[in-house]
Amino acid sequence: MSRHIMALRQVCSRTFSSSVRRQVENKVPANQKMFQEDNGLPVHLKGGAKDALLYRATMALTVFGSGFVIYELLGAAMPKKKE
């Protein structure tokens, strides 16, 4: 039992240590260069195909949502006749 507690203590101390296990490459200068480049694209599309896809999906959901809200408001404003 105490062996398990000691192992758990050792695992916890390893995961919460302040030492860096591996260095991560700093990509900020490369991203700054890409986004500050004057190529005629708006900043929200400079990230490439992934940004363009996310932009189009957002616009499609926005248009669909707005249309659905208008449809529901019209349905609520014109109640159905009772027979």
N, C-alpha and C positions, 0 to 999 in steps of 0.2 A: 504494500500500500504506500509506504513512504517513498519507495522507488518511483512510483508513478507521479507522486507529488513533486519530487525532485526533477523528474523529466519535464513535467509541465512548467515548472518554474524556469528551467533552462530554456525551453522553447519560447516562453513569454519574454524572457530577457533578450533573446536573439531578435525577435520580431520588432521590439520597441527600442532597439538601440539607435544611437544617433549617427553611427558610421554609415557611409555610403557604400553600398555593395557594388554598384557599377555606375560608371559615369554616363550621363545622358548627353548626347550631342546637342549643342545649342543651335536651334534652327531659326531663332529670331532674326538674325541679320539676313538670311536668305529670304525669309518671308517678307521682311521690310523691303528688300530690293524688288521682289516680285510685285508687291502691292503698290509701291510708289512709281513703278514704271508707267510711262505715258504711252499707252497703246490704244486709247479710245474706249476701253471697256469701263463700265461702272464698277466701283469697288466690290459690290456684292457678287459680281460675276468673274472676278479676276482669279478665283481659285481653280478654275477649270470646269470640266464636265460635271463633277460632283456638285459644284455650286449652281451651275445652270439647271441641273435636275432638281435640286432642292428648291430653287426659285420657282420653277414651273409647277412643281407639285404644290407649293404654297399658294401660288396664284390660282391654280385650279380648285383647291379646297376653299379658298376665299370666295371665288365666284359661285361655286356650288352652294356654300353655306349662305351667302347673301340671297341667292335665288330661293333657297328653301325657307329662309326666314320670311321673305316677301310672300311666298305661297301660303305659309301658315298664318300670317297676319291677314291675308285676304280671306282665308277660310274661316278665321275667327270673326272677321267683320261681317261676313255674309252667312249667317246661320242657315241650316237646312230647314225647309218647310216641314211642318208636321202634317201627317195625313189624317 
